[in-house]
Amino acid sequence: ASNTDAKRIFDAYIVAELSGGPNKGVRRHAKAALALANDLQHHRTANYRQAALCAEATTSVVNLVAIISGRRDPAQ
């Protein structure tokens, strides 16, 4: 993936960090949240609810990456 292809970079990160069968649901959620955010972002006639859903999906992606990377782990 090129440095400008955020979707492929994200997909590669998710696959690398969440490999294996037990993480299948988390991978599916992460990819679906990104797909929803991208889809809603490009609606030219988006209304408030669609914008709010886009923001929620984006927040979900950001929080998933923070959790996977350990940034949400309790301080020790």
C-alpha distances in whole Angstrom, upper triangle without the diagonal:
4,7,8,6,8,9,6,6,10,10,9,11,14,14,14,16,18,19,22,24,26,23,22,24,22,18,20,21,18,16,20,20,17,18,21,20,18,21,24,22,22,26,28,31,30,33,34,33,30,29,30,28,25,26,26,23,21,24,23,19,20,23,21,18,21,23,21,20,24,25,27,29,33,34,36
4,5,5,8,10,8,8,12,13,12,13,16,17,17,19,21,22,25,28,29,26,25,27,24,21,23,24,20,19,22,22,18,19,22,21,18,21,24,22,22,26,28,31,30,33,33,33,30,29,30,28,25,26,27,24,22,24,24,20,21,24,22,20,22,25,22,21,25,25,28,30,34,34,36
4,6,7,10,9,8,11,13,12,13,16,17,17,19,21,22,26,28,29,26,26,27,24,21,23,24,20,19,22,21,18,19,22,20,18,21,23,21,22,25,27,30,29,32,32,32,29,27,29,27,24,24,25,23,20,22,22,19,19,22,21,18,20,23,21,19,23,23,26,28,31,32,34
4,6,9,9,9,11,13,14,15,17,19,19,20,22,24,27,29,30,27,26,27,24,22,23,23,19,18,20,20,16,17,20,18,15,18,20,18,18,22,23,27,26,29,29,29,26,24,26,25,21,22,24,21,18,21,21,18,18,21,21,18,21,24,22,21,25,24,27,29,33,33,36
4,6,6,6,9,10,11,12,14,16,17,18,20,21,24,26,27,24,23,24,22,18,19,20,17,15,17,17,13,14,17,16,13,16,19,17,17,21,22,26,25,28,28,28,24,23,25,23,20,21,22,19,17,20,20,16,17,20,19,17,20,22,20,20,24,24,26,28,32,33,35
4,6,5,6,8,10,10,12,14,15,16,18,19,23,24,25,21,21,21,19,16,17,17,14,12,15,14,10,12,15,13,11,15,17,15,16,19,22,25,23,26,26,25,22,21,22,20,17,17,19,16,13,16,16,12,13,16,15,13,16,19,17,17,21,20,22,25,28,30,32
4,5,5,6,9,10,10,12,14,15,16,17,20,22,23,19,18,18,16,13,14,14,11,9,12,12,8,9,12,11,10,13,15,14,15,18,21,24,22,25,25,24,21,20,21,19,16,17,18,14,13,16,15,12,13,16,15,13,17,19,17,17,21,21,23,25,29,31,33
4,5,5,6,8,10,10,12,14,15,16,19,21,22,19,18,19,17,14,15,16,13,11,14,14,11,12,15,15,13,16,19,18,18,22,24,27,26,28,29,28,24,24,25,22,20,21,21,18,16,19,18,14,16,18,16,14,18,20,17,18,21,22,24,26,30,31,34
4,5,5,6,9,10,10,12,14,15,19,21,22,18,18,19,17,14,16,16,13,12,15,15,12,14,17,16,15,18,20,19,20,24,26,29,27,30,30,29,26,25,25,23,20,21,21,18,16,18,17,13,14,17,15,12,15,17,15,15,18,19,21,23,27,28,30
4,5,5,6,9,10,10,12,14,17,19,19,16,15,16,13,11,13,13,9,9,12,12,9,11,14,13,13,16,18,17,19,22,25,27,25,27,27,26,23,22,22,20,17,18,18,14,13,15,13,10,11,13,11,9,13,14,12,13,16,17,19,21,24,26,28
4,5,5,6,9,10,10,11,14,16,17,14,13,14,12,9,10,12,9,7,11,12,10,11,14,14,14,16,19,19,20,23,26,28,26,29,29,27,24,24,24,21,19,20,19,16,15,17,15,12,14,15,13,11,15,16,13,14,18,19,21,22,26,28,30
4,5,5,6,8,10,10,14,16,17,14,14,16,14,11,13,15,12,11,15,15,13,15,18,18,17,20,23,22,23,26,29,32,30,32,32,30,28,27,27,25,22,23,22,19,18,19,18,14,16,17,14,12,16,16,13,14,17,19,21,22,26,28,29
4,6,5,6,8,10,14,16,17,13,14,15,13,10,13,14,11,11,15,15,13,15,18,18,18,21,23,22,24,27,30,32,30,32,31,30,27,26,26,24,22,22,21,18,16,17,16,12,13,14,11,9,12,13,10,10,14,15,17,19,22,24,26
4,5,5,6,8,11,13,13,10,10,12,9,6,10,10,8,8,12,12,11,14,16,17,17,19,21,21,23,26,29,31,29,31,30,28,26,25,25,22,20,20,19,16,15,16,14,11,12,13,10,8,12,12,9,10,14,15,17,18,22,24,26
4,6,5,5,9,11,12,9,9,12,10,7,10,12,10,10,14,15,14,16,19,19,19,21,24,24,26,28,32,34,31,33,33,31,28,28,28,25,23,24,22,19,19,20,17,14,16,17,13,12,15,15,11,13,16,18,20,21,24,26,28
4,6,6,10,13,14,11,12,15,13,10,14,15,13,13,17,18,17,19,22,22,22,24,27,27,28,31,34,36,34,36,35,34,31,31,30,27,26,26,25,22,21,21,19,16,17,17,14,12,15,15,11,12,15,17,19,19,23,25,26
4,6,10,12,12,9,11,13,11,9,13,14,12,13,17,17,16,19,21,21,22,25,26,26,29,31,34,36,34,35,34,32,30,29,29,26,25,24,23,20,19,19,17,14,15,15,11,10,12,11,7,8,11,14,15,16,19,21,22
4,7,9,9,6,8,10,8,7,10,12,10,12,15,16,16,18,20,21,22,24,26,26,28,31,34,36,33,34,33,31,29,29,28,25,24,24,22,19,19,19,16,14,16,15,11,11,13,12,8,11,13,16,16,16,20,22,24
4,7,8,6,8,11,10,9,12,14,13,14,17,18,18,20,22,23,24,26,28,29,30,33,36,38,35,37,36,34,32,32,31,28,27,27,25,22,22,23,20,17,19,19,15,14,17,15,12,14,16,19,20,20,23,26,26
4,6,6,7,10,11,10,12,15,15,16,18,20,20,22,24,25,26,27,30,31,32,34,38,39,37,39,38,35,33,34,33,29,29,29,27,24,25,25,21,20,22,21,17,17,20,17,14,17,19,22,22,22,25,27,28
4,5,5,8,10,10,11,14,15,16,17,19,21,21,23,25,26,27,29,31,32,34,38,39,37,38,37,34,33,33,32,29,28,29,27,24,25,25,22,20,23,22,18,19,21,19,16,19,20,24,23,23,26,29,30
4,6,7,9,10,11,13,14,16,17,19,20,22,23,25,26,28,29,31,33,34,38,39,36,37,36,33,32,32,31,28,28,28,25,23,24,23,20,19,21,20,16,17,19,16,14,17,18,21,20,20,23,26,27
4,6,5,6,9,10,11,12,14,15,17,18,20,21,23,24,26,27,29,31,35,36,33,34,33,30,29,29,28,25,24,24,22,19,20,20,16,16,18,16,13,14,16,13,11,15,16,19,18,18,21,24,26
4,6,5,6,9,10,11,12,14,16,16,18,20,21,22,24,26,28,29,33,34,31,33,32,29,27,28,27,24,23,24,22,19,20,20,17,16,19,18,14,15,18,16,14,17,19,21,21,21,25,28,29
4,5,5,6,9,10,10,12,14,15,16,18,20,21,22,24,26,27,31,32,29,30,29,26,25,25,24,21,21,22,19,16,18,18,14,14,17,16,12,15,17,15,14,17,19,21,20,21,24,27,29
4,5,5,6,9,10,11,12,14,15,17,18,20,21,22,25,26,30,31,28,29,28,25,24,24,22,19,19,19,17,14,15,15,12,11,14,12,9,11,13,11,10,14,15,17,16,17,21,24,26
4,5,5,6,8,10,11,12,14,16,17,18,20,21,23,25,29,30,27,29,28,26,23,24,23,20,19,20,18,14,15,16,13,11,14,13,10,11,14,13,11,14,16,18,18,19,23,26,28
4,6,5,6,9,10,10,12,14,15,16,18,20,22,23,27,28,25,27,26,24,21,22,21,18,17,19,17,13,15,16,13,12,15,15,12,14,17,16,14,17,20,21,21,22,26,29,31
4,6,5,6,9,10,10,12,14,15,16,18,20,21,25,26,23,24,23,21,19,19,18,15,15,16,13,10,12,13,9,9,12,12,9,12,15,13,13,16,18,19,18,20,23,26,29
4,6,5,6,9,10,11,12,14,16,17,19,21,24,25,23,24,23,21,19,19,18,15,14,14,13,9,10,11,8,6,10,10,7,9,12,12,11,14,16,17,16,19,22,25,27
4,6,5,6,9,10,11,12,14,15,17,19,23,24,22,24,23,21,18,19,19,15,14,15,14,10,11,13,11,8,12,13,11,12,15,15,14,16,19,20,20,22,26,28,31
4,5,5,6,9,10,10,12,14,16,17,21,22,19,21,21,18,16,17,16,13,12,14,12,9,11,13,10,9,13,14,12,14,17,17,16,19,21,22,21,24,27,30,33
4,5,5,6,9,10,11,12,15,16,20,20,18,19,18,16,14,14,13,10,9,10,9,5,7,9,7,6,10,11,10,12,14,15,15,17,20,19,19,22,25,28,31
4,5,5,6,9,10,10,13,15,18,20,17,19,19,17,14,14,14,12,9,11,10,7,7,10,8,6,10,12,11,11,15,16,15,17,20,20,20,23,26,29,31
4,6,5,6,9,10,11,13,17,18,16,18,19,17,14,14,15,12,10,13,12,9,10,13,12,10,13,15,14,15,18,19,19,21,23,23,23,26,30,32,35
4,5,5,6,8,10,11,15,16,13,15,15,13,10,11,12,8,7,10,10,6,9,12,11,10,13,15,15,16,19,20,20,22,24,24,24,27,30,32,35
4,6,5,6,9,10,14,15,12,14,14,13,10,9,10,8,5,7,8,5,6,9,9,9,11,14,14,15,17,19,19,21,23,22,22,26,28,31,34
4,6,5,7,9,12,14,13,15,16,15,12,11,13,11,8,10,12,9,9,12,13,11,14,16,16,17,19,21,21,22,25,24,25,28,31,33,36
4,5,6,7,11,12,11,14,15,14,10,11,13,11,8,12,13,10,11,15,15,14,17,19,19,20,22,24,24,25,28,27,28,31,34,36,39
4,5,5,9,10,8,10,11,10,6,7,10,8,6,9,11,9,10,14,14,14,16,19,19,20,22,24,24,26,28,27,27,31,33,36,39
4,6,8,10,8,11,12,12,9,8,11,10,6,9,12,10,10,13,15,14,16,18,19,20,22,24,24,25,28,27,27,30,33,35,39
4,6,9,8,12,14,14,11,10,14,13,10,13,15,14,13,17,18,17,19,22,22,23,25,27,27,28,31,30,30,34,37,39,42
4,5,5,9,12,12,8,9,13,12,10,13,16,15,15,18,19,19,21,24,24,25,27,29,30,31,33,32,32,36,38,41,44
4,6,9,12,14,11,11,15,15,13,16,18,18,18,21,22,22,24,27,27,28,30,32,33,34,36,35,35,38,41,43,47
4,6,10,11,9,10,14,14,13,16,18,18,19,22,23,23,25,27,28,29,31,33,34,35,38,36,36,39,42,44,48
4,7,8,6,7,10,10,10,12,15,15,16,18,20,20,22,24,25,26,28,30,31,32,34,33,32,36,38,41,44
4,6,5,6,9,10,11,12,14,16,17,18,20,21,23,24,26,28,29,30,32,33,35,33,32,36,38,40,44
4,5,5,6,9,10,11,12,14,15,16,18,20,21,22,24,26,27,28,30,32,33,31,30,34,35,38,41
4,5,5,6,9,10,10,12,14,15,16,18,20,21,22,25,26,27,28,30,31,30,29,32,34,36,40
4,5,5,6,9,10,10,12,14,15,17,18,20,21,23,24,26,27,29,30,29,28,32,34,36,40
4,5,5,6,9,10,11,12,14,15,17,18,20,21,23,24,26,27,29,27,26,30,32,34,38
4,5,5,6,9,10,10,12,14,15,16,18,20,21,22,24,26,27,25,24,28,29,32,35
4,5,5,6,9,10,10,12,14,15,16,19,20,21,22,24,26,24,23,27,29,32,35
4,5,5,6,9,10,11,12,14,15,17,18,20,21,23,25,23,23,26,29,31,34
4,6,5,6,9,10,11,12,14,16,16,18,20,21,23,21,20,24,26,28,32
4,5,5,6,9,10,10,12,14,15,16,18,20,21,20,18,22,24,27,30
4,5,5,6,9,10,11,13,14,15,16,18,20,19,18,22,24,27,30
4,5,5,6,9,10,11,12,14,16,17,19,17,17,21,23,26,29
4,5,5,6,8,10,10,12,14,15,17,15,14,18,20,22,26
4,5,5,6,9,10,10,12,14,15,14,13,17,19,22,25
4,6,5,6,9,10,11,12,14,14,14,17,20,22,25
4,5,5,6,9,10,11,12,11,11,15,18,20,23
4,5,5,6,9,10,11,9,9,12,15,17,20
4,5,5,6,8,10,10,10,12,16,18,21
4,5,5,6,8,9,10,12,16,18,20
4,6,5,6,5,6,9,12,14,17
4,5,5,6,5,7,11,13,16
4,5,8,8,9,13,15,17
4,6,8,9,13,14,16
4,5,5,9,10,12
4,6,8,10,12
4,6,9,12
4,6,9
4,6
4
